[in-house]
Amino acid sequence: MNIAVIGRGKVGGGLADRWERAGHTVTRIGRDGGDASDADAVLVAVPSGRIAEALGKVSGLAGKIAIDATNPFAGRDEKYESLTHQVKSIIGGPVAKAFNTNFADLYDQIDDQRVRPSNLYAAEDGARAVTEQLSHDAGFDPVLVGGLELARALEEHLMGLEARPLERASAASFTAMQGRENSSAFKQDECRRFRLGAAMPIDLTEYAEGINNGLAEGTFCVLATCGQRGPDVGFKGSMQVFDKDHLCYWERTRSGHLANLRSDPRVGVMYFNRERGKYLRMYGSAGLYEDGPTREQIMTRTPVPELEKDPERRGIGVLIRVDRLVEPFGGVKQEREGDTVGNQG
Ligand SMILES: NC(=O)c1ccc[n+]([C@@H]2O[C@H](COP(=O)([O-])OP(=O)(O)OC[C@H]3O[C@@H](n4cnc5c(N)ncnc54)[C@H](OP(=O)(O)O)[C@@H]3O)[C@@H](O)[C@H]2O)c1
């Protein structure tokens, strides 16, 4: 594919490198402008306040498929519903909002991931196939959130996180972090705390309220186990934060997961709550407590509706030592120091 990249900075330059490695031909256009006549697709990756000026210097754009990666950190023209609508008003072809929720400084870590990072995108039908292919060829897993009407939501998503208090900033995206870094009010050392690669020790405190209310809020944790009978996955409505670095749940069904845990303690736990802005993956090792004080403590924490499904209290307390926690969109990584069970993800 011939791709014209408008904006050859972190995003434009970074994606251009990745696309070239995937076999595409890329024309890199900076603030001096250029020609996009040969392009099958155009990427817009300039500061949001410069969209009109940047596109105005590029010839051959009319009717091209355009992917807009901009975020409104440099302002927006409120005449348009979203920055992507503004791009469409100039170029006129099918448009997509994509790549704006992924932090460019992490592009060089994409290939190290066991699971491809997601690239959330909103697109008109005519831009979907190209966006999917170019997401894939850049190393991402494209995830369609909807049509052009959702472009603004993807832009606001980041700004909303940016506006959150610092104490809750672990949910903030790296793009948001970049914006904070540029602001004098944001201390550099606080920003660095949240950078991927500078792993923090495990601390589940800020996630406890959400996870502990998972049953009431209908956002149950999902547990994945592995064992001799193969993998198993399922909701665990009783999942709770036990302490700073442990989760627990009441194993009342005593079926597939229990059989797996008896032969292999490794587990993965996923928690997702759109309202709370939390998407977590936790990896660790489970211990089974069939009697004794730890089982009693776990039972005490178990939400009543879950215990009522086990009137004879035959359940087993499962204590999960969390060795690693990641927020895929937030760039947060917590990791236990020293020996872990070696789970990946
Ligand atoms: N950095 C991230 O992690 C990230 C992630 C997602 C989305 N975004 C968004 O993507 C866009 C680009 O971000 P970036 O980090 O790549 O920025 P950047 O590294 O600062 O690069 C900006 C690019 O825009 C060009 N540019 C600046 N002013 C221009 C003008 N008046 N006319 C034409 N071109 C102009 C620059 O051209 P020259 O090369 O000629 O200087 C440069 O190539 C922004 O909207 C940003 O919010 C950033």
The ligand as a MOL file (V3000), in Angstrom:
LIG
                    3D

  0  0  0     0  0            999 V3000
M  V30 BEGIN CTAB
M  V30 COUNTS 48 52 0 0 0
M  V30 BEGIN ATOM
M  V30 1 N 2.7910 11.0330 21.1280 0
M  V30 2 C 1.8360 10.1650 21.3930 0
M  V30 3 O 2.0210 9.2290 22.1690 0
M  V30 4 C 0.5070 10.2880 20.7380 0
M  V30 5 C -0.3380 9.1870 20.7860 0
M  V30 6 C -1.5510 9.2380 20.1300 0
M  V30 7 C -1.9250 10.3830 19.4590 0
M  V30 8 N -1.1060 11.4660 19.4470 0 CHG=1
M  V30 9 C -1.5330 12.6310 18.6760 0
M  V30 10 O -0.9130 12.5580 17.3890 0
M  V30 11 C -0.5850 13.8620 16.9130 0
M  V30 12 C 0.9050 13.9330 16.6740 0
M  V30 13 O 1.5680 13.6910 17.8940 0
M  V30 14 P 3.1480 13.4340 17.9370 0
M  V30 15 O 3.4340 13.0240 19.3200 0
M  V30 16 O 3.5630 12.5870 16.8120 0 CHG=-1
M  V30 17 O 3.6900 14.9160 17.7280 0
M  V30 18 P 5.1510 15.4000 17.3540 0
M  V30 19 O 6.1480 14.3310 17.6480 0
M  V30 20 O 5.3240 16.7190 18.0050 0
M  V30 21 O 5.0720 15.5850 15.7830 0
M  V30 22 C 4.2000 16.5250 15.2460 0
M  V30 23 C 4.3300 16.5640 13.7450 0
M  V30 24 O 3.3970 17.5170 13.2900 0
M  V30 25 C 4.0500 18.3860 12.3760 0
M  V30 26 N 3.5250 19.7570 12.5080 0
M  V30 27 C 3.5640 20.5520 13.5780 0
M  V30 28 N 3.0090 21.7560 13.2810 0
M  V30 29 C 2.6660 21.6880 11.9930 0
M  V30 30 C 2.0990 22.6120 11.0980 0
M  V30 31 N 1.7550 23.8340 11.4860 0
M  V30 32 N 1.8560 22.2170 9.8310 0
M  V30 33 C 2.2080 21.0000 9.4480 0
M  V30 34 N 2.7490 20.0720 10.2390 0
M  V30 35 C 2.9890 20.4310 11.5010 0
M  V30 36 C 5.5170 18.3810 12.7190 0
M  V30 37 O 6.1920 18.6680 11.5280 0
M  V30 38 P 7.7830 18.7650 11.3720 0
M  V30 39 O 8.2820 17.3580 11.3210 0
M  V30 40 O 8.0080 19.4530 10.0780 0
M  V30 41 O 8.2570 19.5050 12.5800 0
M  V30 42 C 5.6990 16.9600 13.2190 0
M  V30 43 O 6.0290 16.1060 12.1650 0
M  V30 44 C -1.0910 14.8290 17.9700 0
M  V30 45 O -2.3780 15.2520 17.6590 0
M  V30 46 C -1.1360 13.9690 19.2510 0
M  V30 47 O -2.0740 14.4430 20.1900 0
M  V30 48 C 0.1170 11.4490 20.0640 0
M  V30 END ATOM
M  V30 BEGIN BOND
M  V30 1 1 1 2
M  V30 2 2 2 3
M  V30 3 1 2 4
M  V30 4 1 4 5
M  V30 5 2 4 48
M  V30 6 2 5 6
M  V30 7 1 6 7
M  V30 8 2 7 8
M  V30 9 1 8 9
M  V30 10 1 8 48
M  V30 11 1 9 10
M  V30 12 1 9 46
M  V30 13 1 10 11
M  V30 14 1 11 12
M  V30 15 1 11 44
M  V30 16 1 12 13
M  V30 17 1 13 14
M  V30 18 2 14 15
M  V30 19 1 14 16
M  V30 20 1 14 17
M  V30 21 1 17 18
M  V30 22 2 18 19
M  V30 23 1 18 20
M  V30 24 1 18 21
M  V30 25 1 21 22
M  V30 26 1 22 23
M  V30 27 1 23 24
M  V30 28 1 23 42
M  V30 29 1 24 25
M  V30 30 1 25 26
M  V30 31 1 25 36
M  V30 32 1 26 27
M  V30 33 1 26 35
M  V30 34 2 27 28
M  V30 35 1 28 29
M  V30 36 1 29 30
M  V30 37 2 29 35
M  V30 38 1 30 31
M  V30 39 2 30 32
M  V30 40 1 32 33
M  V30 41 2 33 34
M  V30 42 1 34 35
M  V30 43 1 36 37
M  V30 44 1 36 42
M  V30 45 1 37 38
M  V30 46 2 38 39
M  V30 47 1 38 40
M  V30 48 1 38 41
M  V30 49 1 42 43
M  V30 50 1 44 45
M  V30 51 1 44 46
M  V30 52 1 46 47
M  V30 END BOND
M  V30 END CTAB
M  END
